[in-house]
């Protein structure tokens, strides 16, 4: 079990860094359709922020913000966003993830519809990746409830 750090400086610096880590992750996600990066990288950066909090604040405190159950919900939501945008493109008469077909319901030009469609998919991927990375971390570092033993 990961306990809270005894060093007040480490805890304080981690708490102060978390908003900047989150902001950087959102920057990577939002600019993923213009430049290298995107949903996967932004999701991993978000998960790394949570893992930093776990290492410094303790797993029990962080699990109030992101539990394994919430991670499952977020990963499902990310998949739903990704698949939903693709299915919407199919419903509108285009190919799967043919973002240009989103121009009619969004009342924008095809180029802008492609940009917004890619951004939506990147957000879905970021949510899914962040949640799965957190779930993997929790699965490794939380007690095994079935067997009554603690994982290290």
N, CA, C and O atoms as a GROMACS GRO file, in nm:
protein
  608
    1UNK      N    1   0.086  -0.118   0.000
    1UNK     CA    2   0.000   0.000   0.000
    1UNK      C    3   0.090   0.124   0.000
    1UNK      O    4   0.190   0.129   0.072
    2UNK      N    5   0.055   0.220  -0.080
    2UNK     CA    6   0.133   0.343  -0.089
    2UNK      C    7   0.078   0.442   0.014
    2UNK      O    8  -0.039   0.479   0.010
    3UNK      N    9   0.167   0.483   0.106
    3UNK     CA   10   0.127   0.577   0.211
    3UNK      C   11   0.163   0.718   0.170
    3UNK      O   12   0.239   0.740   0.076
    4UNK      N   13   0.107   0.813   0.242
    4UNK     CA   14   0.135   0.954   0.220
    4UNK      C   15   0.282   0.981   0.251
    4UNK      O   16   0.338   0.924   0.344
    5UNK      N   17   0.343   1.069   0.173
    5UNK     CA   18   0.482   1.106   0.195
    5UNK      C   19   0.495   1.181   0.327
    5UNK      O   20   0.408   1.260   0.364
    6UNK      N   21   0.605   1.157   0.396
    6UNK     CA   22   0.630   1.225   0.523
    6UNK      C   23   0.686   1.366   0.501
    6UNK      O   24   0.684   1.449   0.592
    7UNK      N   25   0.735   1.392   0.382
    7UNK     CA   26   0.799   1.520   0.354
    7UNK      C   27   0.695   1.622   0.308
    7UNK      O   28   0.632   1.605   0.204
    8UNK      N   29   0.677   1.727   0.386
    8UNK     CA   30   0.578   1.830   0.356
    8UNK      C   31   0.613   1.907   0.229
    8UNK      O   32   0.524   1.952   0.157
    9UNK      N   33   0.740   1.921   0.200
    9UNK     CA   34   0.783   1.993   0.080
    9UNK      C   35   0.743   1.913  -0.045
    9UNK      O   36   0.693   1.970  -0.142
   10UNK      N   37   0.766   1.783  -0.043
   10UNK     CA   38   0.730   1.699  -0.156
   10UNK      C   39   0.579   1.702  -0.180
   10UNK      O   40   0.534   1.715  -0.294
   11UNK      N   41   0.501   1.692  -0.074
   11UNK     CA   42   0.354   1.696  -0.087
   11UNK      C   43   0.308   1.829  -0.142
   11UNK      O   44   0.221   1.834  -0.229
   12UNK      N   45   0.364   1.937  -0.093
   12UNK     CA   46   0.323   2.071  -0.136
   12UNK      C   47   0.361   2.096  -0.281
   12UNK      O   48   0.280   2.149  -0.358
   13UNK      N   49   0.482   2.060  -0.320
   13UNK     CA   50   0.525   2.080  -0.458
   13UNK      C   51   0.438   1.998  -0.554
   13UNK      O   52   0.400   2.046  -0.660
   14UNK      N   53   0.406   1.875  -0.517
   14UNK     CA   54   0.321   1.791  -0.602
   14UNK      C   55   0.182   1.852  -0.617
   14UNK      O   56   0.125   1.852  -0.726
   15UNK      N   57   0.128   1.903  -0.508
   15UNK     CA   58  -0.004   1.967  -0.514
   15UNK      C   59   0.000   2.092  -0.601
   15UNK      O   60  -0.095   2.120  -0.674
   16UNK      N   61   0.109   2.167  -0.594
   16UNK     CA   62   0.123   2.287  -0.675
   16UNK      C   63   0.145   2.255  -0.823
   16UNK      O   64   0.103   2.331  -0.910
   17UNK      N   65   0.212   2.144  -0.851
   17UNK     CA   66   0.239   2.106  -0.989
   17UNK      C   67   0.118   2.046  -1.060
   17UNK      O   68   0.109   2.053  -1.183
   18UNK      N   69   0.026   1.989  -0.985
   18UNK     CA   70  -0.087   1.917  -1.046
   18UNK      C   71  -0.169   2.004  -1.143
   18UNK      O   72  -0.202   1.956  -1.251
   19UNK      N   73  -0.203   2.129  -1.110
   19UNK     CA   74  -0.278   2.208  -1.209
   19UNK      C   75  -0.200   2.232  -1.338
   19UNK      O   76  -0.258   2.235  -1.446
   20UNK      N   77  -0.067   2.249  -1.327
   20UNK     CA   78   0.014   2.271  -1.446
   20UNK      C   79   0.026   2.143  -1.530
   20UNK      O   80   0.027   2.150  -1.652
   21UNK      N   81   0.035   2.029  -1.464
   21UNK     CA   82   0.038   1.902  -1.536
   21UNK      C   83  -0.094   1.881  -1.609
   21UNK      O   84  -0.096   1.839  -1.724
   22UNK      N   85  -0.204   1.911  -1.542
   22UNK     CA   86  -0.335   1.897  -1.604
   22UNK      C   87  -0.350   1.993  -1.721
   22UNK      O   88  -0.400   1.954  -1.827
   23UNK      N   89  -0.308   2.115  -1.705
   23UNK     CA   90  -0.316   2.214  -1.811
   23UNK      C   91  -0.231   2.172  -1.931
   23UNK      O   92  -0.274   2.186  -2.045
   24UNK      N   93  -0.112   2.120  -1.905
   24UNK     CA   94  -0.028   2.073  -2.015
   24UNK      C   95  -0.092   1.954  -2.086
   24UNK      O   96  -0.086   1.945  -2.209
   25UNK      N   97  -0.152   1.863  -2.011
   25UNK     CA   98  -0.219   1.749  -2.073
   25UNK      C   99  -0.334   1.796  -2.161
   25UNK      O  100  -0.352   1.744  -2.272
   26UNK      N  101  -0.411   1.893  -2.114
   26UNK     CA  102  -0.520   1.946  -2.195
   26UNK      C  103  -0.467   2.018  -2.319
   26UNK      O  104  -0.528   2.011  -2.426
   27UNK      N  105  -0.355   2.085  -2.306
   27UNK     CA  106  -0.291   2.149  -2.422
   27UNK      C  107  -0.253   2.044  -2.526
   27UNK      O  108  -0.278   2.063  -2.645
   28UNK      N  109  -0.193   1.936  -2.482
   28UNK     CA  110  -0.152   1.829  -2.574
   28UNK      C  111  -0.275   1.770  -2.644
   28UNK      O  112  -0.271   1.744  -2.764
   29UNK      N  113  -0.382   1.748  -2.570
   29UNK     CA  114  -0.504   1.692  -2.630
   29UNK      C  115  -0.563   1.790  -2.730
   29UNK      O  116  -0.597   1.751  -2.842
   30UNK      N  117  -0.576   1.916  -2.692
   30UNK     CA  118  -0.642   2.014  -2.778
   30UNK      C  119  -0.563   2.046  -2.904
   30UNK      O  120  -0.621   2.086  -3.005
   31UNK      N  121  -0.433   2.031  -2.900
   31UNK     CA  122  -0.352   2.059  -3.019
   31UNK      C  123  -0.312   1.931  -3.091
   31UNK      O  124  -0.226   1.935  -3.179
   32UNK      N  125  -0.371   1.820  -3.055
   32UNK     CA  126  -0.337   1.692  -3.116
   32UNK      C  127  -0.379   1.679  -3.260
   32UNK      O  128  -0.320   1.600  -3.334
   33UNK      N  129  -0.478   1.755  -3.304
   33UNK     CA  130  -0.518   1.745  -3.444
   33UNK      C  131  -0.446   1.847  -3.532
   33UNK      O  132  -0.467   1.849  -3.653
   34UNK      N  133  -0.363   1.931  -3.472
   34UNK     CA  134  -0.281   2.026  -3.548
   34UNK      C  135  -0.134   1.987  -3.548
   34UNK      O  136  -0.062   2.020  -3.642
   35UNK      N  137  -0.089   1.919  -3.447
   35UNK     CA  138   0.053   1.890  -3.430
   35UNK      C  139   0.068   1.750  -3.372
   35UNK      O  140  -0.031   1.688  -3.334
   36UNK      N  141   0.191   1.699  -3.365
   36UNK     CA  142   0.210   1.567  -3.304
   36UNK      C  143   0.162   1.566  -3.160
   36UNK      O  144   0.175   1.664  -3.087
   37UNK      N  145   0.107   1.456  -3.120
   37UNK     CA  146   0.051   1.443  -2.985
   37UNK      C  147  -0.097   1.418  -2.998
   37UNK      O  148  -0.146   1.386  -3.106
   38UNK      N  149  -0.167   1.432  -2.891
   38UNK     CA  150  -0.311   1.414  -2.898
   38UNK      C  151  -0.364   1.337  -2.781
   38UNK      O  152  -0.315   1.348  -2.668
   39UNK      N  153  -0.465   1.258  -2.810
   39UNK     CA  154  -0.538   1.189  -2.706
   39UNK      C  155  -0.456   1.094  -2.623
   39UNK      O  156  -0.463   1.095  -2.500
   40UNK      N  157  -0.376   1.010  -2.689
   40UNK     CA  158  -0.300   0.911  -2.613
   40UNK      C  159  -0.198   0.980  -2.522
   40UNK      O  160  -0.192   0.951  -2.403
   41UNK      N  161  -0.121   1.070  -2.578
   41UNK     CA  162  -0.018   1.138  -2.499
   41UNK      C  163  -0.080   1.222  -2.388
   41UNK      O  164  -0.031   1.221  -2.275
   42UNK      N  165  -0.186   1.294  -2.419
   42UNK     CA  166  -0.253   1.375  -2.317
   42UNK      C  167  -0.312   1.289  -2.206
   42UNK      O  168  -0.306   1.326  -2.089
   43UNK      N  169  -0.368   1.174  -2.242
   43UNK     CA  170  -0.423   1.082  -2.142
   43UNK      C  171  -0.316   1.027  -2.050
   43UNK      O  172  -0.337   1.013  -1.930
   44UNK      N  173  -0.201   0.995  -2.107
   44UNK     CA  174  -0.090   0.944  -2.025
   44UNK      C  175  -0.038   1.054  -1.932
   44UNK      O  176  -0.004   1.025  -1.817
   45UNK      N  177  -0.033   1.178  -1.978
   45UNK     CA  178   0.012   1.287  -1.892
   45UNK      C  179  -0.087   1.308  -1.778
   45UNK      O  180  -0.045   1.329  -1.664
   46UNK      N  181  -0.217   1.303  -1.807
   46UNK     CA  182  -0.318   1.314  -1.700
   46UNK      C  183  -0.302   1.201  -1.597
   46UNK      O  184  -0.306   1.226  -1.477
   47UNK      N  185  -0.283   1.079  -1.645
   47UNK     CA  186  -0.265   0.966  -1.554
   47UNK      C  187  -0.137   0.982  -1.472
   47UNK      O  188  -0.134   0.946  -1.354
   48UNK      N  189  -0.032   1.034  -1.534
   48UNK     CA  190   0.093   1.057  -1.460
   48UNK      C  191   0.073   1.158  -1.348
   48UNK      O  192   0.134   1.146  -1.242
   49UNK      N  193  -0.013   1.257  -1.370
   49UNK     CA  194  -0.046   1.352  -1.264
   49UNK      C  195  -0.113   1.284  -1.147
   49UNK      O  196  -0.081   1.312  -1.032
   50UNK      N  197  -0.208   1.195  -1.177
   50UNK     CA  198  -0.274   1.121  -1.069
   50UNK      C  199  -0.175   1.031  -0.996
   50UNK      O  200  -0.180   1.019  -0.873
   51UNK      N  201  -0.086   0.968  -1.069
   51UNK     CA  202   0.013   0.880  -1.006
   51UNK      C  203   0.108   0.962  -0.919
   51UNK      O  204   0.149   0.915  -0.812
   52UNK      N  205   0.144   1.083  -0.962
   52UNK     CA  206   0.225   1.172  -0.878
   52UNK      C  207   0.152   1.201  -0.748
   52UNK      O  208   0.213   1.200  -0.641
   53UNK      N  209   0.024   1.228  -0.756
   53UNK     CA  210  -0.053   1.253  -0.634
   53UNK      C  211  -0.058   1.129  -0.544
   53UNK      O  212  -0.050   1.141  -0.422
   54UNK      N  213  -0.070   1.012  -0.604
   54UNK     CA  214  -0.073   0.888  -0.524
   54UNK      C  215   0.059   0.872  -0.450
   54UNK      O  216   0.060   0.837  -0.332
   55UNK      N  217   0.169   0.896  -0.519
   55UNK     CA  218   0.301   0.878  -0.458
   55UNK      C  219   0.323   0.977  -0.345
   55UNK      O  220   0.387   0.944  -0.245
   56UNK      N  221   0.270   1.099  -0.360
   56UNK     CA  222   0.296   1.201  -0.258
   56UNK      C  223   0.186   1.213  -0.153
   56UNK      O  224   0.215   1.241  -0.037
   57UNK      N  225   0.061   1.192  -0.191
   57UNK     CA  226  -0.052   1.212  -0.100
   57UNK      C  227  -0.103   1.082  -0.038
   57UNK      O  228  -0.174   1.086   0.062
   58UNK      N  229  -0.068   0.970  -0.095
   58UNK     CA  230  -0.119   0.842  -0.047
   58UNK      C  231  -0.236   0.796  -0.131
   58UNK      O  232  -0.314   0.877  -0.181
   59UNK      N  233  -0.247   0.666  -0.147
   59UNK     CA  234  -0.348   0.611  -0.237
   59UNK      C  235  -0.490   0.630  -0.186
   59UNK      O  236  -0.582   0.646  -0.266
   60UNK      N  237  -0.508   0.629  -0.054
   60UNK     CA  238  -0.644   0.642   0.000
   60UNK      C  239  -0.702   0.780  -0.029
   60UNK      O  240  -0.821   0.792  -0.062
   61UNK      N  241  -0.621   0.883  -0.017
   61UNK     CA  242  -0.668   1.020  -0.042
   61UNK      C  243  -0.702   1.040  -0.190
   61UNK      O  244  -0.802   1.105  -0.222
   62UNK      N  245  -0.620   0.987  -0.279
   62UNK     CA  246  -0.641   1.006  -0.422
   62UNK      C  247  -0.758   0.921  -0.473
   62UNK      O  248  -0.825   0.960  -0.568
   63UNK      N  249  -0.781   0.807  -0.409
   63UNK     CA  250  -0.892   0.722  -0.453
   63UNK      C  251  -1.027   0.789  -0.433
   63UNK      O  252  -1.126   0.746  -0.492
   64UNK      N  253  -1.033   0.892  -0.350
   64UNK     CA  254  -1.158   0.968  -0.338
   64UNK      C  255  -1.187   1.046  -0.466
   64UNK      O  256  -1.303   1.071  -0.499
   65UNK      N  257  -1.082   1.085  -0.537
   65UNK     CA  258  -1.098   1.158  -0.663
   65UNK      C  259  -1.112   1.064  -0.781
   65UNK      O  260  -1.197   1.084  -0.868
   66UNK      N  261  -1.028   0.961  -0.785
   66UNK     CA  262  -1.031   0.867  -0.899
   66UNK      C  263  -1.021   0.725  -0.845
   66UNK      O  264  -0.912   0.673  -0.824
   67UNK      N  265  -1.135   0.663  -0.824
   67UNK     CA  266  -1.137   0.524  -0.778
   67UNK      C  267  -1.134   0.432  -0.898
   67UNK      O  268  -1.143   0.476  -1.012
   68UNK      N  269  -1.120   0.304  -0.872
   68UNK     CA  270  -1.120   0.207  -0.980
   68UNK      C  271  -1.256   0.205  -1.052
   68UNK      O  272  -1.262   0.185  -1.173
   69UNK      N  273  -1.363   0.226  -0.978
   69UNK     CA  274  -1.496   0.229  -1.038
   69UNK      C  275  -1.511   0.351  -1.130
   69UNK      O  276  -1.568   0.341  -1.238
   70UNK      N  277  -1.460   0.466  -1.086
   70UNK     CA  278  -1.465   0.585  -1.170
   70UNK      C  279  -1.378   0.567  -1.294
   70UNK      O  280  -1.413   0.615  -1.402
   71UNK      N  281  -1.266   0.499  -1.279
   71UNK     CA  282  -1.179   0.474  -1.394
   71UNK      C  283  -1.252   0.390  -1.498
   71UNK      O  284  -1.237   0.415  -1.618
   72UNK      N  285  -1.328   0.292  -1.455
   72UNK     CA  286  -1.406   0.210  -1.549
   72UNK      C  287  -1.510   0.296  -1.620
   72UNK      O  288  -1.531   0.282  -1.740
   73UNK      N  289  -1.575   0.384  -1.545
   73UNK     CA  290  -1.676   0.472  -1.606
   73UNK      C  291  -1.612   0.565  -1.708
   73UNK      O  292  -1.664   0.582  -1.818
   74UNK      N  293  -1.497   0.626  -1.673
   74UNK     CA  294  -1.430   0.717  -1.765
   74UNK      C  295  -1.378   0.644  -1.889
   74UNK      O  296  -1.385   0.698  -1.999
   75UNK      N  297  -1.326   0.523  -1.872
   75UNK     CA  298  -1.278   0.449  -1.989
   75UNK      C  299  -1.394   0.414  -2.080
   75UNK      O  300  -1.381   0.419  -2.203
   76UNK      N  301  -1.508   0.377  -2.023
   76UNK     CA  302  -1.626   0.349  -2.104
   76UNK      C  303  -1.677   0.475  -2.174
   76UNK      O  304  -1.718   0.469  -2.289
   77UNK      N  305  -1.673   0.588  -2.104
   77UNK     CA  306  -1.716   0.714  -2.164
   77UNK      C  307  -1.625   0.753  -2.280
   77UNK      O  308  -1.672   0.800  -2.384
   78UNK      N  309  -1.495   0.734  -2.263
   78UNK     CA  310  -1.401   0.763  -2.371
   78UNK      C  311  -1.427   0.677  -2.494
   78UNK      O  312  -1.425   0.727  -2.607
   79UNK      N  313  -1.452   0.550  -2.472
   79UNK     CA  314  -1.484   0.460  -2.583
   79UNK      C  315  -1.616   0.499  -2.649
   79UNK      O  316  -1.628   0.495  -2.771
   80UNK      N  317  -1.713   0.538  -2.567
   80UNK     CA  318  -1.843   0.579  -2.620
   80UNK      C  319  -1.830   0.706  -2.706
   80UNK      O  320  -1.895   0.716  -2.810
   81UNK      N  321  -1.748   0.801  -2.663
   81UNK     CA  322  -1.727   0.923  -2.741
   81UNK      C  323  -1.663   0.888  -2.876
   81UNK      O  324  -1.708   0.935  -2.980
   82UNK      N  325  -1.560   0.806  -2.872
   82UNK     CA  326  -1.489   0.766  -2.995
   82UNK      C  327  -1.584   0.693  -3.089
   82UNK      O  328  -1.598   0.731  -3.206
   83UNK      N  329  -1.649   0.590  -3.040
   83UNK     CA  330  -1.738   0.511  -3.124
   83UNK      C  331  -1.862   0.590  -3.164
   83UNK      O  332  -1.914   0.572  -3.275
   84UNK      N  333  -1.910   0.677  -3.076
   84UNK     CA  334  -2.028   0.756  -3.106
   84UNK      C  335  -2.006   0.853  -3.220
   84UNK      O  336  -2.093   0.871  -3.305
   85UNK      N  337  -1.888   0.916  -3.224
   85UNK     CA  338  -1.858   1.007  -3.335
   85UNK      C  339  -1.849   0.928  -3.465
   85UNK      O  340  -1.899   0.973  -3.569
   86UNK      N  341  -1.786   0.812  -3.460
   86UNK     CA  342  -1.779   0.728  -3.579
   86UNK      C  343  -1.916   0.681  -3.625
   86UNK      O  344  -1.944   0.680  -3.745
   87UNK      N  345  -2.001   0.641  -3.530
   87UNK     CA  346  -2.136   0.595  -3.564
   87UNK      C  347  -2.219   0.711  -3.619
   87UNK      O  348  -2.300   0.691  -3.710
   88UNK      N  349  -2.202   0.830  -3.565
   88UNK     CA  350  -2.274   0.946  -3.615
   88UNK      C  351  -2.236   0.975  -3.760
   88UNK      O  352  -2.321   1.012  -3.841
   89UNK      N  353  -2.109   0.959  -3.791
   89UNK     CA  354  -2.065   0.976  -3.930
   89UNK      C  355  -2.132   0.874  -4.021
   89UNK      O  356  -2.173   0.907  -4.132
   90UNK      N  357  -2.144   0.750  -3.974
   90UNK     CA  358  -2.214   0.646  -4.053
   90UNK      C  359  -2.361   0.681  -4.072
   90UNK      O  360  -2.414   0.668  -4.182
   91UNK      N  361  -2.427   0.724  -3.965
   91UNK     CA  362  -2.569   0.759  -3.971
   91UNK      C  363  -2.594   0.873  -4.070
   91UNK      O  364  -2.696   0.876  -4.138
   92UNK      N  365  -2.499   0.966  -4.077
   92UNK     CA  366  -2.514   1.080  -4.167
   92UNK      C  367  -2.477   1.048  -4.312
   92UNK      O  368  -2.478   1.136  -4.397
   93UNK      N  369  -2.445   0.922  -4.339
   93UNK     CA  370  -2.420   0.879  -4.477
   93UNK      C  371  -2.275   0.874  -4.519
   93UNK      O  372  -2.246   0.848  -4.636
   94UNK      N  373  -2.183   0.896  -4.430
   94UNK     CA  374  -2.042   0.891  -4.463
   94UNK      C  375  -1.980   0.760  -4.418
   94UNK      O  376  -2.050   0.668  -4.375
   95UNK      N  377  -1.850   0.752  -4.429
   95UNK     CA  378  -1.776   0.637  -4.378
   95UNK      C  379  -1.754   0.655  -4.228
   95UNK      O  380  -1.775   0.762  -4.173
   96UNK      N  381  -1.710   0.545  -4.164
   96UNK     CA  382  -1.681   0.551  -4.021
   96UNK      C  383  -1.568   0.650  -3.999
   96UNK      O  384  -1.463   0.640  -4.063
   97UNK      N  385  -1.587   0.746  -3.909
   97UNK     CA  386  -1.494   0.854  -3.878
   97UNK      C  387  -1.464   0.943  -3.998
   97UNK      O  388  -1.354   1.000  -4.007
   98UNK      N  389  -1.559   0.957  -4.090
   98UNK     CA  390  -1.550   1.055  -4.199
   98UNK      C  391  -1.608   1.185  -4.144
   98UNK      O  392  -1.727   1.214  -4.159
   99UNK      N  393  -1.521   1.263  -4.082
   99UNK     CA  394  -1.564   1.379  -4.007
   99UNK      C  395  -1.630   1.486  -4.092
   99UNK      O  396  -1.704   1.570  -4.040
  100UNK      N  397  -1.605   1.485  -4.222
  100UNK     CA  398  -1.664   1.585  -4.310
  100UNK      C  399  -1.816   1.581  -4.312
  100UNK      O  400  -1.881   1.682  -4.336
  101UNK      N  401  -1.872   1.464  -4.285
  101UNK     CA  402  -2.018   1.452  -4.284
  101UNK      C  403  -2.081   1.520  -4.162
  101UNK      O  404  -2.202   1.540  -4.158
  102UNK      N  405  -2.000   1.555  -4.065
  102UNK     CA  406  -2.053   1.624  -3.947
  102UNK      C  407  -2.082   1.772  -3.973
  102UNK      O  408  -2.136   1.841  -3.887
  103UNK      N  409  -2.048   1.820  -4.091
  103UNK     CA  410  -2.068   1.960  -4.125
  103UNK      C  411  -2.214   2.001  -4.126
  103UNK      O  412  -2.248   2.112  -4.083
  104UNK      N  413  -2.302   1.913  -4.173
  104UNK     CA  414  -2.445   1.948  -4.178
  104UNK      C  415  -2.504   1.969  -4.040
  104UNK      O  416  -2.562   2.075  -4.015
  105UNK      N  417  -2.494   1.873  -3.947
  105UNK     CA  418  -2.556   1.897  -3.816
  105UNK      C  419  -2.487   2.006  -3.733
  105UNK      O  420  -2.550   2.070  -3.649
  106UNK      N  421  -2.358   2.027  -3.757
  106UNK     CA  422  -2.286   2.131  -3.683
  106UNK      C  423  -2.296   2.268  -3.749
  106UNK      O  424  -2.254   2.368  -3.691
  107UNK      N  425  -2.350   2.273  -3.870
  107UNK     CA  426  -2.364   2.398  -3.948
  107UNK      C  427  -2.230   2.468  -3.968
  107UNK      O  428  -2.217   2.589  -3.948
  108UNK      N  429  -2.130   2.388  -4.010
  108UNK     CA  430  -1.997   2.442  -4.038
  108UNK      C  431  -1.948   2.384  -4.171
  108UNK      O  432  -2.008   2.291  -4.225
  109UNK      N  433  -1.840   2.440  -4.222
  109UNK     CA  434  -1.779   2.388  -4.344
  109UNK      C  435  -1.716   2.251  -4.319
  109UNK      O  436  -1.691   2.214  -4.204
  110UNK      N  437  -1.692   2.176  -4.426
  110UNK     CA  438  -1.634   2.042  -4.412
  110UNK      C  439  -1.499   2.043  -4.340
  110UNK      O  440  -1.473   1.957  -4.257
  111UNK      N  441  -1.414   2.141  -4.371
  111UNK     CA  442  -1.281   2.146  -4.308
  111UNK      C  443  -1.294   2.168  -4.158
  111UNK      O  444  -1.223   2.105  -4.080
  112UNK      N  445  -1.383   2.256  -4.117
  112UNK     CA  446  -1.402   2.281  -3.974
  112UNK      C  447  -1.468   2.160  -3.906
  112UNK      O  448  -1.437   2.130  -3.791
  113UNK      N  449  -1.557   2.093  -3.978
  113UNK     CA  450  -1.621   1.972  -3.923
  113UNK      C  451  -1.516   1.864  -3.900
  113UNK      O  452  -1.522   1.792  -3.801
  114UNK      N  453  -1.421   1.851  -3.992
  114UNK     CA  454  -1.313   1.752  -3.973
  114UNK      C  455  -1.231   1.787  -3.849
  114UNK      O  456  -1.197   1.699  -3.770
  115UNK      N  457  -1.200   1.913  -3.834
  115UNK     CA  458  -1.122   1.955  -3.718
  115UNK      C  459  -1.196   1.926  -3.588
  115UNK      O  460  -1.137   1.874  -3.492
  116UNK      N  461  -1.325   1.959  -3.584
  116UNK     CA  462  -1.404   1.934  -3.462
  116UNK      C  463  -1.422   1.785  -3.437
  116UNK      O  464  -1.421   1.740  -3.322
  117UNK      N  465  -1.438   1.707  -3.543
  117UNK     CA  466  -1.453   1.562  -3.528
  117UNK      C  467  -1.327   1.498  -3.472
  117UNK      O  468  -1.334   1.414  -3.382
  118UNK      N  469  -1.214   1.539  -3.525
  118UNK     CA  470  -1.087   1.486  -3.475
  118UNK      C  471  -1.068   1.526  -3.329
  118UNK      O  472  -1.024   1.444  -3.248
  119UNK      N  473  -1.100   1.650  -3.295
  119UNK     CA  474  -1.087   1.695  -3.156
  119UNK      C  475  -1.176   1.612  -3.063
  119UNK      O  476  -1.132   1.574  -2.954
  120UNK      N  477  -1.298   1.583  -3.106
  120UNK     CA  478  -1.387   1.500  -3.025
  120UNK      C  479  -1.331   1.362  -3.002
  120UNK      O  480  -1.337   1.310  -2.891
  121UNK      N  481  -1.275   1.302  -3.106
  121UNK     CA  482  -1.215   1.170  -3.094
  121UNK      C  483  -1.093   1.176  -3.002
  121UNK      O  484  -1.073   1.085  -2.921
  122UNK      N  485  -1.012   1.280  -3.014
  122UNK     CA  486  -0.894   1.295  -2.927
  122UNK      C  487  -0.935   1.305  -2.780
  122UNK      O  488  -0.868   1.250  -2.693
  123UNK      N  489  -1.043   1.377  -2.753
  123UNK     CA  490  -1.092   1.387  -2.615
  123UNK      C  491  -1.137   1.250  -2.564
  123UNK      O  492  -1.108   1.214  -2.451
  124UNK      N  493  -1.207   1.175  -2.648
  124UNK     CA  494  -1.248   1.040  -2.609
  124UNK      C  495  -1.130   0.948  -2.582
  124UNK      O  496  -1.130   0.873  -2.485
  125UNK      N  497  -1.030   0.955  -2.668
  125UNK     CA  498  -0.910   0.874  -2.649
  125UNK      C  499  -0.838   0.914  -2.520
  125UNK      O  500  -0.792   0.828  -2.445
  126UNK      N  501  -0.827   1.045  -2.495
  126UNK     CA  502  -0.758   1.092  -2.374
  126UNK      C  503  -0.829   1.043  -2.248
  126UNK      O  504  -0.763   0.998  -2.154
  127UNK      N  505  -0.962   1.051  -2.246
  127UNK     CA  506  -1.037   1.000  -2.130
  127UNK      C  507  -1.013   0.851  -2.110
  127UNK      O  508  -0.987   0.805  -1.998
  128UNK      N  509  -1.021   0.777  -2.218
  128UNK     CA  510  -1.003   0.632  -2.209
  128UNK      C  511  -0.863   0.593  -2.163
  128UNK      O  512  -0.847   0.508  -2.076
  129UNK      N  513  -0.762   0.655  -2.222
  129UNK     CA  514  -0.623   0.622  -2.187
  129UNK      C  515  -0.594   0.660  -2.043
  129UNK      O  516  -0.534   0.581  -1.969
  130UNK      N  517  -0.636   0.779  -2.002
  130UNK     CA  518  -0.614   0.822  -1.863
  130UNK      C  519  -0.678   0.724  -1.765
  130UNK      O  520  -0.616   0.685  -1.666
  131UNK      N  521  -0.801   0.686  -1.794
  131UNK     CA  522  -0.873   0.596  -1.703
  131UNK      C  523  -0.810   0.458  -1.699
  131UNK      O  524  -0.799   0.398  -1.591
  132UNK      N  525  -0.771   0.406  -1.812
  132UNK     CA  526  -0.710   0.272  -1.815
  132UNK      C  527  -0.575   0.272  -1.744
  132UNK      O  528  -0.543   0.178  -1.672
  133UNK      N  529  -0.495   0.377  -1.765
  133UNK     CA  530  -0.366   0.386  -1.696
  133UNK      C  531  -0.386   0.392  -1.544
  133UNK      O  532  -0.312   0.328  -1.469
  134UNK      N  533  -0.485   0.470  -1.499
  134UNK     CA  534  -0.514   0.476  -1.356
  134UNK      C  535  -0.564   0.341  -1.304
  134UNK      O  536  -0.526   0.298  -1.196
  135UNK      N  537  -0.649   0.275  -1.381
  135UNK     CA  538  -0.702   0.144  -1.340
  135UNK      C  539  -0.589   0.041  -1.328
  135UNK      O  540  -0.588  -0.040  -1.236
  136UNK      N  541  -0.496   0.044  -1.423
  136UNK     CA  542  -0.382  -0.048  -1.416
  136UNK      C  543  -0.298  -0.019  -1.292
  136UNK      O  544  -0.257  -0.110  -1.221
  137UNK      N  545  -0.273   0.109  -1.267
  137UNK     CA  546  -0.196   0.146  -1.149
  137UNK      C  547  -0.265   0.100  -1.021
  137UNK      O  548  -0.201   0.043  -0.933
  138UNK      N  549  -0.397   0.124  -1.012
  138UNK     CA  550  -0.473   0.081  -0.894
  138UNK      C  551  -0.472  -0.070  -0.880
  138UNK      O  552  -0.464  -0.122  -0.769
  139UNK      N  553  -0.481  -0.141  -0.991
  139UNK     CA  554  -0.482  -0.287  -0.985
  139UNK      C  555  -0.348  -0.342  -0.933
  139UNK      O  556  -0.345  -0.446  -0.867
  140UNK      N  557  -0.242  -0.274  -0.963
  140UNK     CA  558  -0.110  -0.319  -0.918
  140UNK      C  559  -0.085  -0.284  -0.772
  140UNK      O  560  -0.027  -0.364  -0.698
  141UNK      N  561  -0.129  -0.166  -0.729
  141UNK     CA  562  -0.090  -0.115  -0.599
  141UNK      C  563  -0.199  -0.110  -0.493
  141UNK      O  564  -0.181  -0.042  -0.392
  142UNK      N  565  -0.309  -0.177  -0.512
  142UNK     CA  566  -0.412  -0.182  -0.408
  142UNK      C  567  -0.425  -0.325  -0.357
  142UNK      O  568  -0.388  -0.420  -0.427
  143UNK      N  569  -0.476  -0.341  -0.236
  143UNK     CA  570  -0.490  -0.475  -0.180
  143UNK      C  571  -0.583  -0.562  -0.264
  143UNK      O  572  -0.682  -0.515  -0.320
  144UNK      N  573  -0.549  -0.688  -0.272
  144UNK     CA  574  -0.632  -0.785  -0.342
  144UNK      C  575  -0.746  -0.825  -0.248
  144UNK      O  576  -0.722  -0.895  -0.150
  145UNK      N  577  -0.868  -0.782  -0.278
  145UNK     CA  578  -0.981  -0.805  -0.189
  145UNK      C  579  -1.025  -0.951  -0.188
  145UNK      O  580  -1.075  -0.998  -0.086
  146UNK      N  581  -1.007  -1.023  -0.297
  146UNK     CA  582  -1.055  -1.161  -0.305
  146UNK      C  583  -0.975  -1.256  -0.218
  146UNK      O  584  -1.031  -1.341  -0.149
  147UNK      N  585  -0.844  -1.241  -0.222
  147UNK     CA  586  -0.759  -1.335  -0.148
  147UNK      C  587  -0.719  -1.284  -0.011
  147UNK      O  588  -0.656  -1.357   0.065
  148UNK      N  589  -0.755  -1.161   0.022
  148UNK     CA  590  -0.724  -1.105   0.152
  148UNK      C  591  -0.578  -1.074   0.172
  148UNK      O  592  -0.534  -1.056   0.286
  149UNK      N  593  -0.501  -1.067   0.065
  149UNK     CA  594  -0.359  -1.035   0.080
  149UNK      C  595  -0.333  -0.897   0.022
  149UNK      O  596  -0.413  -0.845  -0.056
  150UNK      N  597  -0.222  -0.840   0.060
  150UNK     CA  598  -0.185  -0.707   0.012
  150UNK      C  599  -0.081  -0.719  -0.096
  150UNK      O  600   0.015  -0.797  -0.086
  151UNK      N  601  -0.102  -0.639  -0.204
  151UNK     CA  602  -0.003  -0.631  -0.310
  151UNK      C  603   0.100  -0.523  -0.273
  151UNK      O  604   0.066  -0.426  -0.205
  152UNK      N  605   0.220  -0.540  -0.316
  152UNK     CA  606   0.325  -0.441  -0.289
  152UNK      C  607   0.357  -0.363  -0.410
  152UNK      O  608   0.443  -0.275  -0.406
   0.00000   0.00000   0.00000
